[in-house]
Amino acid sequence: MSKAIQYNPNYPSIADLRTKARKRIPRFAFEYLDGGCNEDTNIVKNTAEIREVELVPNYLSEHRASSMKTELFGHIYDAPFGIAPVGLQGLMWPKAAEILAKAAFEHNIPFVLSTVSTSSIETIAEITEGKAWFQLYHPAEDSVRDDMIKRAEVAEMPVLVILSDVPTFGFRPRDIRNGLAMPPKMTISNMVQILGKPNWALQTLFNGQPNFETLKPYMPKGLNLAQLGKFMDETFSGRLNEEKIKPIRDMWKGKLVIKGIANEVDAEKAIKLGIDGLIVSNHGGRQLDAGESSIKPLSRIAEKYGNQIEVMMDSGIRSGPDIARSLASGATFTFMGRAFMYGVAALGKQGGDHTISILKMQLQQVMEQICCQKTADFPKFLKKQ
């Protein structure tokens, strides 16, 4: 049975949660969450261009009820959206990954754990009874890759997501200015920021310093801050190609998804490699400021390949209407990262449940308004350009 919708009426939108989150956490943590790369062009474009999509309501048609339930990879989820992988979640709010995984499990939507989040594969699998997905940053060493995939398999995670859009780390001026690291560098500026957010500081003190929990078995003991960057550079080889994907496909018996597809050529390659799903994404505008917004390639890829592979989307989605617009444009499922992190940073343990609830309410209202009975019907309501 899915969890009943419960929410705090003081924060009825993701924008309200963002405003509250900004007030509750240190600036270096908020700017890591909120920022894009370079001039932030694409982070703005992502949401703006989703909102150029218009739906056409059918007010006089017969309509009994609308259902958000959506089947994906043989599982019927209670809504057509999930929680995208986000790195350093515990930096933004202590135990954020665990809070969101629990909320996702209770609401029967997918939670995707990032390799560089602050909770382990095993912990998240226990919280979600093996229903969470795992997103793999491609390791440079085959032995590390194989071991992480084996851990996800033992944890009975149904879906493995491999990341294609981080061949290099994005150039993010805010993070450079803030000296962002794990744990954060104790510059005078950062210490002043922490002292100004006593609730965050106390919660962090109580829960302990955040760490890359999934990566712990592969990290040298006693690693200091100066060595951490070198370790990350040496451990990951983000550039995917067909030769790197093939052994993963052979090894992983569950559903395999590539996240970060942004054009039709890569979509066709993925299909030929036996991939089960694509997440069309530009990494939330954090990698390539000069690229397209995600909604543009989504429409083309879904039209050309939607009958051959599951085409999903993330980047720029901030509301129930945004989910509806994305589904109408051809996505079968959607994911959000920032929206849920705003929720947890704003409301702590209640943040995951609250954010899922308001997105469900907003999406349900859109479906009832336009007389859309099921999520697969959304493309019928797309206004043709």
LINMO-V767579 format. One record per residue. N is the residue number from 1. RES is the residue in one small letter. OMEGA is omega in whole degrees, -180 to 180 (999 if undefined). D_LAST is the distance of its C-alpha to the last C-alpha in Angstrom with 1 decimal. Layout:
BEGIN
N/RES/OMEGA/D_LAST
N/RES/OMEGA/D_LAST
END
This chain:
BEGIN
1/m/-179/40.3
2/s/-177/37.5
3/k/178/38.3
4/a/180/37.8
5/i/176/35.4
6/q/-179/37.4
7/y/179/36.3
8/n/-175/37.6
9/p/176/36.2
10/n/-178/37.0
11/y/-174/34.1
12/p/-180/31.2
13/s/177/28.4
14/i/178/28.1
15/a/177/28.4
16/d/179/31.8
17/l/178/32.9
18/r/180/32.1
19/t/179/34.1
20/k/180/37.0
21/a/-179/36.9
22/r/-179/37.3
23/k/-171/40.4
24/r/-175/42.0
25/i/-179/41.9
26/p/-177/43.2
27/r/-178/41.0
28/f/179/41.2
29/a/180/39.9
30/f/-178/37.1
31/e/174/36.0
32/y/-180/36.1
33/l/-166/33.7
34/d/-169/31.4
35/g/173/31.2
36/g/178/29.1
37/c/179/30.4
38/n/-176/31.3
39/e/180/29.4
40/d/-178/27.2
41/t/-172/24.0
42/n/178/22.3
43/i/177/23.5
44/v/-178/21.8
45/k/-178/18.5
46/n/-178/18.5
47/t/-178/18.3
48/a/-176/16.4
49/e/169/13.3
50/i/-174/13.6
51/r/170/13.5
52/e/178/10.2
53/v/-179/8.9
54/e/178/9.1
55/l/-180/11.0
56/v/-180/11.9
57/p/175/15.7
58/n/-171/18.0
59/y/-174/21.0
60/l/178/23.2
61/s/178/23.1
62/e/-177/26.2
63/h/-179/26.1
64/r/-177/29.2
65/a/177/28.4
66/s/179/25.9
67/s/177/27.1
68/m/-177/26.0
69/k/-174/28.3
70/t/178/26.8
71/e/178/28.7
72/l/179/28.6
73/f/175/31.3
74/g/178/33.4
75/h/177/33.6
76/i/178/32.1
77/y/-177/31.0
78/d/178/30.8
79/a/-176/27.4
80/p/177/24.6
81/f/179/25.4
82/g/-177/28.4
83/i/-176/30.3
84/a/177/29.6
85/p/179/32.5
86/v/178/33.8
87/g/174/36.8
88/l/-175/39.8
89/q/-179/38.9
90/g/174/42.5
91/l/-177/42.6
92/m/171/40.0
93/w/-178/41.8
94/p/179/44.8
95/k/-178/44.1
96/a/-179/40.4
97/a/180/39.7
98/e/179/42.2
99/i/-177/40.8
100/l/178/37.3
101/a/179/38.5
102/k/180/40.5
103/a/179/37.7
104/a/179/35.3
105/f/-178/38.1
106/e/179/38.9
107/h/179/35.3
108/n/170/34.8
109/i/-178/32.0
110/p/170/32.4
111/f/-180/33.9
112/v/180/33.8
113/l/176/36.8
114/s/173/36.7
115/t/-175/39.6
116/v/170/40.2
117/s/-174/40.0
118/t/171/43.2
119/s/-174/44.0
120/s/175/45.2
121/i/-174/43.8
122/e/180/46.8
123/t/-179/46.5
124/i/178/42.8
125/a/179/43.6
126/e/-179/46.4
127/i/-174/44.3
128/t/-178/41.6
129/e/176/44.0
130/g/-176/42.4
131/k/179/38.8
132/a/173/37.5
133/w/177/35.7
134/f/178/37.0
135/q/-174/35.2
136/l/162/37.3
137/y/-173/37.5
138/h/179/39.0
139/p/177/42.7
140/a/-179/44.6
141/e/179/47.4
142/d/-177/47.0
143/s/177/49.6
144/v/176/47.6
145/r/-177/44.4
146/d/-178/46.4
147/d/179/48.0
148/m/178/44.9
149/i/178/43.3
150/k/178/46.6
151/r/178/46.6
152/a/178/43.1
153/e/178/44.3
154/v/179/47.5
155/a/177/45.6
156/e/174/43.7
157/m/-172/40.2
158/p/-173/37.8
159/v/173/35.1
160/l/180/35.7
161/v/176/32.9
162/i/-170/33.5
163/l/-177/32.0
164/s/-169/30.6
165/d/174/29.2
166/v/175/32.5
167/p/172/34.4
168/t/177/35.6
169/f/-178/35.9
170/g/178/33.4
171/f/-172/34.8
172/r/-174/34.9
173/p/-179/36.9
174/r/-178/37.5
175/d/178/39.0
176/i/179/41.1
177/r/-177/42.5
178/n/-178/43.2
179/g/-171/45.0
180/l/178/43.2
181/a/177/45.1
182/m/-6/46.2
183/p/-177/48.1
184/p/178/47.1
185/k/-177/49.5
186/m/172/51.9
187/t/178/51.6
188/i/180/52.8
189/s/-179/49.3
190/n/178/48.2
191/m/177/51.4
192/v/179/50.9
193/q/-179/47.3
194/i/179/48.8
195/l/179/51.6
196/g/180/49.1
197/k/-172/47.4
198/p/180/50.4
199/n/177/48.6
200/w/-178/46.7
201/a/-180/49.9
202/l/178/52.0
203/q/179/49.5
204/t/178/49.4
205/l/-178/53.2
206/f/-175/53.6
207/n/179/51.1
208/g/-179/52.2
209/q/-180/50.7
210/p/180/47.4
211/n/174/47.5
212/f/-170/45.5
213/e/-180/47.0
214/t/-177/45.5
215/l/-175/46.8
216/k/-178/50.2
217/p/-175/52.0
218/y/-177/51.0
219/m/175/51.8
220/p/179/55.2
221/k/178/57.3
222/g/-180/57.9
223/l/178/54.8
224/n/-175/54.6
225/l/-178/51.7
226/a/-178/52.6
227/q/-174/52.4
228/l/-180/49.3
229/g/179/46.8
230/k/179/48.8
231/f/-178/48.8
232/m/180/45.0
233/d/-178/44.5
234/e/-174/47.1
235/t/-174/45.8
236/f/174/42.2
237/s/-167/40.6
238/g/-175/36.9
239/r/179/35.7
240/l/169/34.8
241/n/-175/35.2
242/e/-178/35.8
243/e/177/39.5
244/k/-178/39.2
245/i/-175/36.8
246/k/-180/38.9
247/p/176/42.0
248/i/177/39.9
249/r/180/38.3
250/d/-175/41.9
251/m/-171/43.3
252/w/-177/40.8
253/k/178/41.0
254/g/179/38.3
255/k/-178/34.5
256/l/-176/33.4
257/v/171/30.2
258/i/178/29.1
259/k/179/27.5
260/g/176/25.8
261/i/-175/23.9
262/a/177/21.3
263/n/-175/20.5
264/e/-179/20.6
265/v/179/24.1
266/d/177/25.7
267/a/180/23.9
268/e/177/25.5
269/k/-180/28.8
270/a/179/28.8
271/i/-180/28.4
272/k/179/31.3
273/l/177/33.4
274/g/177/33.1
275/i/-176/31.1
276/d/-178/30.0
277/g/177/27.0
278/l/167/24.9
279/i/177/23.9
280/v/-170/21.1
281/s/168/22.4
282/n/177/23.4
283/h/178/26.5
284/g/-179/25.2
285/g/-174/25.0
286/r/-174/28.7
287/q/-175/29.0
288/l/-177/26.9
289/d/-176/25.7
290/a/-178/24.3
291/g/176/21.9
292/e/166/18.3
293/s/-174/17.4
294/s/-176/17.5
295/i/-177/14.1
296/k/177/12.8
297/p/178/15.4
298/l/-177/15.3
299/s/-178/12.0
300/r/-178/13.5
301/i/-180/17.0
302/a/-180/16.3
303/e/-175/14.6
304/k/-171/17.5
305/y/-176/20.4
306/g/179/19.7
307/n/-179/22.1
308/q/-173/24.8
309/i/176/25.0
310/e/-179/24.1
311/v/-179/21.2
312/m/-178/21.6
313/m/162/20.5
314/d/-180/22.2
315/s/173/22.0
316/g/-178/20.8
317/i/-175/20.7
318/r/-176/22.8
319/s/174/22.4
320/g/175/21.8
321/p/176/18.3
322/d/176/17.5
323/i/-180/18.9
324/a/180/16.8
325/r/-179/13.5
326/s/177/15.0
327/l/179/16.1
328/a/-179/12.8
329/s/173/11.5
330/g/178/14.5
331/a/173/17.6
332/t/-178/20.6
333/f/-178/22.4
334/t/178/22.3
335/f/178/25.0
336/m/177/26.0
337/g/-177/29.0
338/r/-176/29.3
339/a/-178/28.5
340/f/177/31.5
341/m/172/33.7
342/y/-178/33.2
343/g/-179/34.3
344/v/179/37.5
345/a/-179/38.3
346/a/-168/38.0
347/l/177/39.8
348/g/-175/41.7
349/k/180/42.5
350/q/-171/40.4
351/g/-180/37.3
352/g/180/35.9
353/d/-179/36.4
354/h/-176/35.0
355/t/177/31.8
356/i/-177/31.1
357/s/-178/32.0
358/i/177/29.6
359/l/176/26.7
360/k/-180/27.6
361/m/-179/28.0
362/q/-178/24.6
363/l/178/22.8
364/q/180/24.9
365/q/179/24.1
366/v/-179/20.3
367/m/179/21.0
368/e/-177/23.4
369/q/-176/21.2
370/i/-179/18.3
371/c/177/20.9
372/c/-174/20.1
373/q/-179/23.4
374/k/-171/23.1
375/t/179/21.1
376/a/-179/20.2
377/d/-174/18.3
378/f/-180/15.7
379/p/178/13.0
380/k/-176/13.5
381/f/-180/12.3
382/l/175/9.0
383/k/-179/6.4
384/k/-179/3.8
385/q/999/0.0
END
